[in-house]
Amino acid sequence: MNIPFKTIAAAGLLALSFGATAQTAQTVQTAAATGGTLDKIKSSGKVVLGVREASPPMAYMLGAGEKYVGYHVELCERVLKEIAPQAKLEYMAVTAQNTIPLVQNGTLDIGCGPTTNNTARQQQVAFALTTYVSEVRMATRIDSGIANLDQLAGRNVSASTGTTAVQLLRKRERTQNVSYNTMLGKDHLESFLLMESGRTDAFVLDDNLLAGIIANSKNPSAYRIVGEPLGSEPIALLFRKDDPAFKSAVDDSLRRMMKSGELEKIYTKWFVAAIPPKNTSLNLPMSATLKQLIAEPNDKPLEAYAK
């Protein structure tokens, strides 16, 4: 059952993002002293999931009832039902920018959004086994005529604050000696709106998220995903660093879902079948890379994919 967790005001979230309050710091200390996240969940009787409001099909809010759904939300729920069956699930809406700080300071027990696993982030948090591999591409309006990255030189491009798409755009500027006027949206819907309204010529993000946003837009047939990938990114659930017991429990649960075929069924539900709220399909069959990862699971960071 989805129970929205909205007791922290925006100012509080900002404060939490830059430094733990005494209470959350004490929570982390207590959890560490008693053995980590599993003991914290057991003693509190609840587990706090970090979700996204606008990242379909990975994690998004559905309807006025504030029910959170999506591929990674369902994976989180399945894992937690197995490793902490008595715990009440509380959902906190987070962004790409504040997810890691909120995991670090103990506000979140597990991050269920579409977060890229890279070596820099591994210094701050721990990642579960990879459960999705995305390609960073661009969405454009069909009538724009833009079909490849070379055509973006000197144009307005939107991207979401805190995403690796921003880093990849800057890297391409350096390596290809091109320049983009990058406009940052606070979340994916705002970034899409910049492109939808004509303020930018393209919106750069993970292909699965682009497909989800387009499918749920006012006019899905007006947009397309084009161009060569800027990069491939392993996407995974995340949680507090230096908590091997919790990581082992999460990974073992995911391995069982991979081996049984259950994870592939959940993937098909969100990426191939029609999804709410408009009951449209993303038409993104499982990639060969992800199929290989299901056969041979690992938690390697982004940098391993670039080699």
N, C-alpha and C positions, 0 to 999 in steps of 0.2 A: 504494500500500500504506500502510495506517495504521500509524504507529509512535508509540505513546504517549510523551509527553515528560513524565516525572514525577520529574525529578531534583531539583526545587526544593521544599523543604519549606514548610509553611504559614508558618512564621516568615520564611522567605526571601522568600516572595511578599509578605508585609506590608511587609518592608523595601524591596522593589523598588517597591512601590506608592507609597511616600512619598519615595524618593530612589534614584537609580541607585548601584549599587556601583561601585567603581573599575573593575572589569572591564567592566561594561556601559557605563559612561561612555566607556571607552576604545574599546569596540566602535563606539559612535556616532561618535566622533571619527575613527576609522579609516575608517568607511564614508563619512563626509562628505569626508574627504581624498581618497579614491579614487573618488569620483563617486556614492556613495549606495548604496541597497539592492541594486541589481543587481550591483554590484561586490562587495558584502559576500557575497551569495549565491554568486557565482562563486568567490570565494576560499575560502569555508568549505565549499562543496559541499552546503549544506543551506539550507532555508528553514523558519522556525518560524511555524506557523499558530496563532493564538489561536482556540479553539473553546469552545463551551458544552457542559456536560454535560446540561442539562435545558431546552433551548429548542426543542422540536420545533415545526414541521418545519424551522426555519432551521438549527439546529445542536444535535445531541444525541448522547449516547453509547449505543451499541447492544450489549447483551449483555455477558457476562463478559470477552470478549476486548478490551474497551475500544476498539471501533471507532467512530470518529466519523463521523456521516452528517448529511445535511440539505441543504436548498436552497442556503444560503450556503456550506456546506462544499464541496458539489459545484462551485459556481461558482468558489470559490478554487482547487480542484484543477484544474479545466479551464484557468483562466487561467495558473496556474503551470506546468502541463504545456507550455503554448505558449511562455511567455516565459522559463522556466528549466527546460528539459526534462531536464537532467542532475542537477538538485538533488534531494536526498533530502528528503522531507516529514516534519517532526516536528510533532506536535500537542501543544499545551499547553492544559489546561482553565483557563479564566478566568471571571470574573464581570463583570457590568455595571459594577461599581465599580472593578475594577483593570485593565480592558482598555486604557484610554487611557494610564495611567501606564506600563504595560509596553510599549506601542508607543513612547512618548516616550523611554524609556531604552534602547531597542534590544533588549530581551528578545524581543519579537515583531516579526516582519517584516511580518505582515499580520493584521488582525483579521477573522475570518470569522463572527462572531456577529451577532445582530440589533441593530446599533447605529444609533441615530437620528442623522442628520446635522443639526446645528444650528449657529448662528453662534458660540456660546460654544465648542463643541468644535472648530470650524474654527480657532480660535486655538491649539489644542494639537496637532491632527493633521490629516491630509488625508483626504478621502473620495473614493472612486471614483464613477462614474456611479450614479445611483439604480437599484437592482434590485428594490425592493419598496416599496410605499406601504401602511402599516398604518393602521388606525383603532383608537384606544384606546377600548375598551369594557369592560364588566364581565361576568364569569361569576357566576352564582348557582345555588343549588340550586332545582330546579323547585318544590319544596314550600315555598320561602320566600315565594312570592307577589310578589317584587320584580321589577318590569319596567322601571323608569325611574330616572334619577338622583335625581329629587326624593324618592323613597322612601328614599334612603340617608341623608338628613339625620339626624344624631344617632346613626347606627348604626356598628358596627364594620366597617371596610373593610381588606382586606389588599392590599399592593403590595410589589414587590421593591425592596430597597435599590439606589439608583443608577439607577433607570429614570426616564424622563420621565413615566411615569404618576404618580409621586409629585408632581412639579412641577405637573402638570395638575390633580390633586386639590386642591392648595393654592391654585392660581390660582382654581379654581371656588369654593372657600371664601370667597375675598376678593371675587370679583365677584358671587356670588349670595347672600352673607351667610348661608352655611350652615356647619355644622360636622360633620366626620367624625372618628371615632376611628380613625385610620390605624395599622395594625399592620404593621411591616415584616418581611418574610421575607428571609433571606440570599440566597435564589435563588427561582426560580419554583415549584419543587416544594414548598418550605416555605411559600410564600405560598398556594399552592393547598390545602395541607394545613390551613392555618388556616381556610379557608372550608369545606373538606370535613368537618372535625371540628366545625363549628358555632361556632368561636370568632369568626369574622367572617361577615357576611351577604353579602359580595360580594368578588370578587377582580378588581382593575382592571389591565389589561395590553393589549398589542397583540392585536387580534382573531385574527391567525394563530397566535400563541403560545398564546392561550387555547384555540383549536380543537385544537391539537396536544396540549396537556396533557389536555384533556377526553377526546379520542379514545383516549389511552393510560391513562386512569384505571381504577380498579376497576369503576366502573359509569357508563359514558359517558352513558347515557340519563337519569341523575339530574340532569344539569346543562344549562344553556343560556346562550348569549351574548345579552344583552339591552341595551336602553337606547340612547340617542343617543350618537354618538361624542363623546368629550371633545376629540379633535383628530385630525388626519391627520398622519402622520409619514413622511418619506422615509428609507428604510433602505438602508445601503450598506456595502461593504467599506471598511476604513480602514487607513492606514499612516502612516509618518513624514512629518511636514510638511517642506516645503522640499526635496522630492525629485522634481522635475518629470519626470525620466526614468522613474522607477518608476511614477508616476501615469499618464504617457502610455502606457506599456506595458500597464498593467492596463486602462485605459479603452479602448484600441484593441482589446484582446482581447474585452472585453465588447461593444463595438460590433459586432464581427464576429459574435458569437453572437446579438445582437439582430437584425441584418440577415438572417442565414441562417435564422432561426426556431428555432435551437437553444435559446436561452434560454427561449422559450415552451414547448418540449418539456420542459425541466428543471423549469419551474414546474409544468406539468401532472403530472409524475411525483410531486412532493412535496405539491401542494395539492389535486389532484383524484383521482388514482389512490390505491389502497390503499397505505399505508406501514407499515413495520415499527415496533415489534415485534408489534403485534396485527393487522396487515393491515387497518386501517380507513381510511376516507377522511375527509379534512377537509371535503370538499365546498365549497371556496372557489375558484370560478372566478376567472380574472384580471379585475381591475377595469378599468373604462374609463380610469381615471387611469394605471394602469401600462401599459396598451396604448398610450396616447398617449406615455408616456415611452420606450417601446421604439421608437416611430416617430420621436420627437424627443428623444434622450437628453440629460440634463443632470445636474449635481451640485448643484442649488440646495438650500439648507438649509430646515429646518422653517419658519422665519419667512416664507419666500416663499409657503408654502402657506396661511398665515393671512391673507394679503392678499386 
